Amino acid sequence: MWLFFETFLLVFLTDVLYTYYVRALNGTNALVASSWSAVVTVCASMVAINSVEDHTMLGAVLLGAFCGTYVGMKYRKEK
């Protein structure tokens, strides 16, 4: 159960943080964009490792992707 929650949370964070990465790409600060890219890559890599270990984590991946994108877009629209 812990692995399911961990995978969900990592995908959720990846999608939310990806909105910050895309926003940083629109700016002119390469260091900020590169930093966000590294954080997103670490989260996504951990998700890949969890998914390869246990293919039943697909449910957590799909749920985390949906929720993370939803929250990221809602938060981005409010700002």
GITAUR-V190986 format. One line per field, one symbol per residue. burial: b if it has 16 or more other C-alpha atoms within 10 Angstrom, else e. A space follows every 50 residues. Layout:
# GITAUR-V190986
burial->???
This chain:
# GITAUR-V190986
burial->eeebebbbbbbbbbbbbbbbbeebbeeeeeeebeebbebbeebbeebbeb beeeeebbebbebbbebbbebbeeeeeee
